[in-house]
Amino acid sequence: MSLYTPDRLEPSDGTDVVGVDQREGEDNGRNDGDGSQRPTVTVVVPAMNEAKNLPHVAARMPADIDEIVFVDGHSVDDTVEVAKSLWPDATVVTQSRKGKGNALACGFLASTSDIIVMIDADGSTDPAEIPLFVEALVAGADFAKGTRFAAGGGSSDITFSRKLGNKALNAIVNLKFGASFSDLCYGYNAFWRHHVPVMALPSVDATEAQWGDGFEIETLINVRVANAGLKITEVPSFEQDRIHGESNLNAVRDGLRVLRTIRSEQRTSAPDVFPAPVSRG
């Protein structure tokens, strides 16, 4: 399976995309041997006690991903050992605190490619869809936002109550921040690495828990990207059921954290929070 597979679920015929221009500001482009350049891609995989799920994730990963950054959340099973066996060349880091947000911040900091893709380690986000996210970025987007609620997307996991709550949160964010999200709380996203400063993520060096360390990170990133005026393209995605184990997501607790994030971001003026977006020339 290739990073530039035309069909999200079918193996590539091995033909590389020709003529994809490297965007200004991206300097890690990979030469595919025919004189063409393509942006390099890092996949950040945060995981805690996901040893049984990782082989399923690895089996769907495109073969020509440039870098995998695996972030361990202080697992007590064989998660790290399994990850190293599946991805011998991966960069493996241990997150500095707890929570998905902190894990992603640690992973972004360790990434070196032009593009960063964030996926889950439980098998719910399909790595075979990564080419669709890369395609959206190469076509001109700053941020490729996965959505389960566009044609071609879907979910075998979301409950009616979660779907209703997500719809309400979408409406609030779109109204208050002038955005057009259809799936605010879905965490399958990709973006150009030089936009990470716009997200103003909590420092990984702090010893105490920080706001943004938990599942609210997805809303925080989405709102700050929208507020910064970056071009957002939604990408249809199908969410699978978690393969093994139980999710740490709590709809009520984490829904309240999302609401708190929205209120906090609304109170904070954009010029005080967000660095200026990186110029593309």
C-alpha positions in Angstrom: 0.0 0.0 0.0 1.4 3.3 -1.1 1.2 6.8 0.4 -0.2 7.9 -2.9 -2.7 5.1 -3.4 -5.6 6.4 -5.6 -8.2 4.2 -3.8 -8.1 4.4 0.0 -8.6 0.6 0.4 -6.8 -0.9 -2.5 -3.0 -1.6 -2.9 -1.0 0.7 -5.0 0.3 -0.4 -8.4 3.6 1.0 -7.4 3.5 4.1 -9.6 4.6 7.3 -7.9 2.8 10.6 -8.3 4.7 12.8 -10.7 4.6 16.6 -10.7 3.5 17.3 -7.1 5.1 20.6 -6.3 6.8 21.1 -2.9 5.1 23.9 -1.0 6.9 26.9 0.0 8.1 26.6 3.6 8.5 22.9 3.4 12.1 21.9 3.1 12.2 18.1 3.7 10.8 17.0 0.4 11.6 13.5 -0.7 13.0 12.7 -4.1 11.3 9.6 -5.4 14.0 8.8 -8.0 12.3 10.3 -11.1 13.2 13.9 -10.3 9.9 14.7 -8.7 9.6 15.9 -5.1 6.8 15.0 -2.6 6.4 16.2 0.9 7.6 13.9 3.6 5.1 12.5 6.1 5.2 11.7 9.8 2.5 9.6 11.4 2.1 10.3 15.2 0.7 7.3 17.0 -0.2 7.9 20.7 -0.8 4.7 22.6 -1.4 3.3 26.1 -1.8 -0.4 26.6 -2.6 -1.1 23.0 -0.3 -4.1 22.4 -3.1 -6.2 20.9 -4.3 -3.5 18.5 -1.0 -2.3 17.1 -0.6 -5.2 14.6 -3.9 -4.3 13.0 -2.8 -0.7 12.7 0.5 -1.6 11.2 -1.1 -3.9 8.6 -3.0 -0.9 7.2 -0.1 1.6 7.3 1.1 2.8 3.8 4.5 1.3 3.1 6.2 4.6 2.1 5.5 6.7 5.3 8.7 8.5 6.0 8.6 8.6 9.7 6.5 7.0 12.5 6.6 8.7 15.9 5.2 6.4 18.5 4.3 8.0 21.8 3.9 5.7 24.8 1.5 6.7 27.6 3.3 4.8 30.3 1.9 1.4 29.2 2.0 -1.5 31.6 1.7 -4.2 28.9 3.9 -5.0 25.9 2.9 -1.9 23.9 6.4 -0.5 23.4 8.0 -3.9 22.6 5.2 -4.6 20.0 5.6 -1.1 18.5 9.4 -1.6 18.1 8.9 -5.0 16.5 6.4 -3.6 14.0 8.2 -0.4 13.2 11.9 -0.9 13.9 12.8 2.5 12.5 10.2 4.4 14.5 11.0 7.2 16.9 9.7 6.0 20.3 9.1 8.6 23.0 7.4 8.4 26.4 4.9 11.2 27.0 5.9 13.6 29.8 2.5 13.7 31.5 -0.8 11.9 31.1 -3.6 12.3 28.5 -4.0 12.2 24.7 -3.3 15.9 24.4 0.1 15.7 26.1 0.9 12.6 24.0 0.2 14.4 20.8 2.2 17.5 21.9 5.2 15.2 22.6 4.7 13.5 19.2 4.5 16.7 17.3 7.7 17.9 19.0 9.6 14.8 17.9 8.3 14.9 14.3 10.7 16.0 11.5 8.6 15.6 8.3 6.8 18.3 6.3 3.4 16.8 7.1 2.1 15.4 10.4 -0.8 12.9 10.5 -2.4 12.0 13.8 -4.1 8.6 14.2 -5.3 6.4 17.0 -3.7 3.2 18.1 -6.9 1.2 18.8 -7.7 0.5 15.1 -10.6 3.0 14.9 -8.8 5.3 12.5 -7.8 3.6 9.3 -4.1 4.3 8.2 -5.1 3.3 4.7 -6.9 6.7 4.5 -3.7 8.7 5.0 -3.3 9.3 1.2 -6.6 11.2 1.2 -5.3 13.5 3.9 -2.0 14.1 2.2 -3.8 14.7 -1.1 -5.9 17.4 0.5 -2.8 19.2 1.9 -0.9 18.9 -1.4 -3.9 20.4 -3.1 -3.7 23.5 -1.0 -5.1 22.9 2.4 -3.3 23.9 5.6 -5.2 21.5 7.8 -7.0 18.3 6.6 -9.8 17.5 9.0 -11.3 14.0 9.1 -15.1 13.8 9.2 -17.4 10.9 9.7 -20.4 12.9 8.5 -19.5 13.6 4.8 -20.2 11.4 1.8 -17.8 8.5 1.9 -17.4 8.8 5.7 -19.2 7.0 8.5 -18.8 5.2 11.8 -19.5 1.8 13.2 -18.7 3.0 16.7 -20.5 6.3 17.4 -23.6 6.1 19.6 -26.7 8.2 19.1 -26.0 10.3 22.2 -22.4 10.9 21.1 -23.6 11.9 17.6 -26.1 14.3 19.0 -23.6 15.8 21.4 -21.1 16.2 18.6 -23.7 17.9 16.4 -24.5 20.4 19.1 -20.8 21.1 19.7 -20.3 21.6 16.0 -23.1 24.2 15.9 -21.7 26.1 18.8 -18.1 26.3 17.4 -19.3 27.1 13.9 -21.4 29.9 15.2 -18.9 31.4 17.7 -15.8 31.0 15.6 -17.1 31.3 12.0 -16.0 27.8 11.2 -17.7 25.1 9.1 -16.8 21.9 10.9 -19.0 18.9 10.4 -17.2 16.6 12.9 -15.5 18.7 15.6 -14.7 15.7 17.9 -13.1 13.3 15.5 -9.3 13.2 16.0 -8.1 12.0 12.6 -6.3 15.0 11.2 -3.2 16.0 9.2 -1.4 19.3 8.7 1.8 21.0 7.6 4.3 20.8 10.5 5.1 24.5 10.2 1.6 25.3 11.5 2.2 23.6 14.9 3.1 27.0 16.6 -0.4 28.2 15.7 -1.9 25.5 17.9 -0.1 26.9 21.0 0.0 23.5 22.7 0.8 23.1 26.4 4.5 22.8 27.0 5.7 19.2 27.3 8.2 20.3 30.0 5.7 21.4 32.6 5.5 19.0 35.5 1.9 19.7 36.5 -1.1 18.7 34.4 -2.1 21.4 31.8 -5.3 22.3 30.1 -5.1 20.6 26.8 -3.5 17.4 28.1 -6.8 15.4 27.7 -9.3 14.6 24.9 -10.1 18.3 24.7 -7.0 18.7 22.6 -8.9 18.0 19.4 -11.3 20.8 20.0 -8.5 23.1 21.1 -6.5 22.4 17.9 -9.5 22.8 15.6 -10.6 26.1 17.1 -7.1 27.6 17.1 -6.5 26.5 13.5 -9.8 28.1 12.5 -9.2 31.2 14.4 -5.8 31.6 12.8 -7.4 31.7 9.4 -5.8 28.6 8.1 -7.4 26.8 5.1 -9.3 23.7 6.4 -10.4 20.9 4.1 -12.6 18.1 5.4 -11.7 14.6 4.4 -14.3 11.8 4.6 -13.2 9.0 7.0 -14.8 5.9 8.3 -14.4 5.2 12.0 -14.1 1.5 12.9 -14.9 -0.1 16.2 -12.0 -0.4 18.7 -10.6 -3.9 18.0 -9.5 -4.9 21.6 -10.0 -3.3 25.0 -12.1 -0.4 26.1 -11.9 3.3 25.3 -10.8 5.8 27.9 -13.3 8.3 26.4 -16.2 9.3 28.7 -18.9 11.1 26.7 -20.1 13.2 29.6 -16.8 14.1 31.2 -15.0 14.8 28.0 -18.0 16.6 26.5 -17.9 19.0 29.5 -14.1 19.5 28.9 -14.9 20.3 25.2 -17.5 22.9 26.3 -15.0 24.4 28.8 -12.4 24.6 25.9 -14.9 26.4 23.7 -15.7 29.0 26.4 -12.0 29.5 27.2 -11.1 30.0 23.6 -13.9 32.4 23.0 -12.8 34.6 26.0 -9.2 34.7 24.8 -8.5 37.2 22.0 -6.8 35.6 19.0 -3.9 38.1 18.8 -3.0 37.4 22.4 -2.9 33.6 21.9 -1.9 32.8 18.4 1.5 33.4 16.8 1.2 34.8 13.3 0.7 32.0 10.7 3.9 31.1 8.9 4.0 33.0 5.6 4.0 31.0 2.4 5.7 33.7 0.5 
